[in-house]
Amino acid sequence: MEFSSPEAQRRYAELVRAASRAVVGLDFDGTLSPIVDDPSVAHIHDDAPGVLVDLAVHVRALAVVTGRPARQVLALGGLDEVGELVHDAGSDLFVFGQYGNERWDTQDRRVRSPRPPHGLSTFLLGLPRVLREADAADAYVEEKGLAIAVHTRRLADPQGAFERLLPSVSDLAAANDLGVEPGRSVIEVRAPGMHKGEAVRTLVRETRAGAFLFAGDDLGDVEAFKAVDDLRRQGMPTLLVCSASEEQSALAELADVVVAGPEGVLDLLRGLTADAASVRT
């Protein structure tokens, strides 16, 4: 674990003291699950369920905030079962899928989801032409129901294909009143307006959080970081954690703590659990 400054170390200590009022928000891919070529097999880290349940004893709530569909994350993370254990520990688990457009929690245990955005089906019809013209016809297209993700990771030149695709995919999205979220070798197209920052604000409001930690790894987490920074400016104890990779460094400049991928995130949460326990005793 690497603190960005002495001030960041102080923020961690404040969060520990406020742990019983804290919400811990976590991205999924690259944060709880290693990044893999096939998104459908990106299972949660083996140690994550146990770490989350141990932490649940000391915090107000846990949340997974992801661009994936909520049902998919529940399955890949075994989060339905984890949620039962978290609830037994006296806390709650939330899953905000598709950047907050979908949600599930241990109180309701049903996935709530809106209708797909207007324009998404038309976008999908025009996408093959865009892929061909960018010499990326073999890019993996993931249909998420409320969004469409174009993955370039499996191609021979993932970064080159990403850079060729981003402008034309953005143009096609704009023509259909859709938003674009670039990430690590992926371009996601969805309804504009909803993002992880809104999910953070919803969590604070519903749980009456008195502290907040958010950990993420990619550009899709920037809005969550901004929302947590707003909470910090209002006087709330907060901590921003970057799950670092060679592919993406944007969050490292915004983070209080930089860790090495999902393993580093789990080590940080283990440390938070131990430190919060020592404060309680």
N, C-alpha and C positions, 0 to 999 in steps of 0.2 A: 504494500500500500504506500503510495507516494502522495503526500500533501503538497498542494501547489504553493502554500505559503504558511507562515505562522498563524495568520488569520484563519486559514482553512482548518488548521489543527484546533484552534479555539472553537470554531463552529462545530466540529465533531464532538468536542467535550460538552458543548451546550446541548447538542442533540441527545447525547447519552443521558444527561440529567433530565431531559424532557421526554425520555423514551416512552413512558406510559401514556403520553398524549400524542405519540407520533404515528404517522402513516408512512409506510415504506412502499414506494412505487417502483416497479421494475419492468423494463422492456423484456421481451422474450428472446427473439433471435439475436445472438451475439452478447446477450446479457445473462439469461438463464440457460440458453441452449447454444451450443457451438454453431457457427455458420457452416452449412454444408451445401453441396452442389444441388441436391434435390430437396426443396423446402418441405416436401411431404414426409420426410423422415427426420426432421430436425427435432429430435426428442429432447426433453429437458435433461440437464445434467443429472447424473445418477444421485449425487449428493444433495441436490436442491430440495426435494421434498422434506427431508429430515431437517435441513438448515432452516427452512421456512417455518416448520412446526415449532422448532426450538425458539425461534425469534418471536413467534406469535404470543408466547407467554408474557412478553415484556412490552409489546406495542399495542396501539389501539386497533390498527388494521393493516393488512397487506393488500397490495393490488398489483396485478399484471396488466400493463397498458401496452397494447401491441397493435400493429397494423394487420395482423392476421385475423381471420374470422374467429369469433369467440369459441364456437364449437370445436374448431380445429385445435385451438390452444388448450382447451379443456382435455381433449383426447391426447395430444402430444405430451402434455405435462402431467397427466393423471390428476388434474387439479380438482376434479369433483371429489376424489378421495382425500386429497390434501386439505380441501376446504372443510371436510368433516372434522379432521384432526385439529385444524386451526380453530374451528368453532368450539371444539371441546376444550381447547386451551384458553378460551375466553376472549378470542379475537374474531375478526371477520376477514374473509378473503373476497376480493372483488376481481373480476376479469372484465376489462374494457377492450373489446375487439374492434377492428377496423377503425382505429384512431379514436375510439370513443363512441362510434355510431351504434355499437352493440354493447350489451352489458349482461353480466351474470354475477350473482353474489350468493353468499352462504345463507342469507335470509330468504331469498326468493327461489334460487336454484333453477331458474328458467332463463334461457337466453332471450333477451328482448332486442328486436331488430326492426328498423324501418324498411320501407320499400326501397328498391334500387333507384338510384338517381336517374332522372330523365337524361337521355343522351348517351347512356352507357352502352346500350345495344347498338346504336348507330356508330359509336366509336369502335366497337368490336368489329363491325362489318368493314370499316375502313382500315383496320390495323394491318391485315396481311400485305396490302399495297405498301404501306409505310415500311414494314420490315424488309420487303423485297428491295425497295429503293435504297435502303441503308445497308444492303448486303448483310442482313441479319435475319434471314428468313427462318433460320433454325432456332431463334431465340425461344425460350420457354415462356408461354403465355399462361398465366395463372388467373382463372376466373374465380373471384372471391364472393360473388353475389352482389356486394355493394361497391366493389372496386375491381379493377383489372391490373395485374402486375406483369410487367415484361422483364424477365430475368435474362441477363447476358452472361452469367457466370459459367455456363456450360460451353460457350463458344470459344473458338481458338484464341481470339483476342478480346477478352471480356471488356476491358476498359475502352478500347478503340470502338467497339460496337456500341457501348453505352454512350460515348460522346457523339457518335454519328446519329444515334436514335433520339437523344434527348430533345433536340430542337423540333424535329418533325412530329414526334409523339406529343410534345407540348402544343404544337399548332393544331393537331387533330383534336386534342382535348379541349383547347380553347374554343374551337368551332362548335363543340357540343356542350359548352358551359360547364366543363369539368375542371377540376384542379389536378395538379401534378405534384407528386412527392418523390424526388430522387433519393436513392439510397445506395447501399453497397452492391453494385452490379445489378440494380433493379430500379425500374421506373414504375411508380404506382399512379394510377389514374382513378380519381374518385370524385364525389361531390365536394365542392368547395366549402370552406367554413369550419368544418369540424376537424379538430386536431387534438393532440395529446395534452396541450395546455388546458383545453376545456375540460378534459377528463380530470386533470389535477384539481381544477377549481371545484368540480362536482364532488370529488372525494373530500376536499376540505369542508365544503358546506354540509354534506350529509353525515360525516363522521365527527364534525366539530373538532377537527384536528388542531393540536397545539404545537405541532412540529412536523416536518416533512423531509423525507429523504427520497431522491429519485436517482435511479441508475439506468443509463442507456448507452448506446454505442454508435448511433447513426444520426443522419440529418433529420429523420422523422422525430427524433427526441428533442430537437432544439426548442420547439414550442413548449414542451414540458419544462425544460430548463428555464425558459423565460418566465413561465408561470410561477415556478418555485422561487426564482429571483424576486418576483413581485412580492411574494409572501415574506421574503427576507427583508425587503425594504419596509414592510409593515411591522417588523419586529419579531417575526416568528423564527425560532431556531430551525435551520435548514441545512441540508448537505446535498451537494451535487456530485455524482459519481460517474466517471467515464470508464466504460469497459473498453479499453484501448485495443486497436488493431492497426496493422500496417496499411489497410485499405482506407481507413477513415480517421481523420485527426481533428475534425471540426469541434467536437465536444471537449477535447482535451484542453482547449484554450478557455473554455467556460467552466470547467469542473474544479471542485475543491480537492477531489481525490482522483487519481488515475490508477487503475488496476489493470492487470493482465487478463482480459477476457473473462468468461464465466467463472473460471476457477478463482480468479482474483476477486470477483464480486462475492462469491460464496465465502471466501476467507474474510472479507470485510464484514459480511453479515454475521459470521461466527464471532468475530471480535466485538461487534456491536452487542450481540447477545451476552457475551461474557462481561463486558463493561457495564451493561445495563443491570445485569444480575448483581454485580458488586455494589452498585449504587443503591439498589433496593435493600441490600443486607447491611 
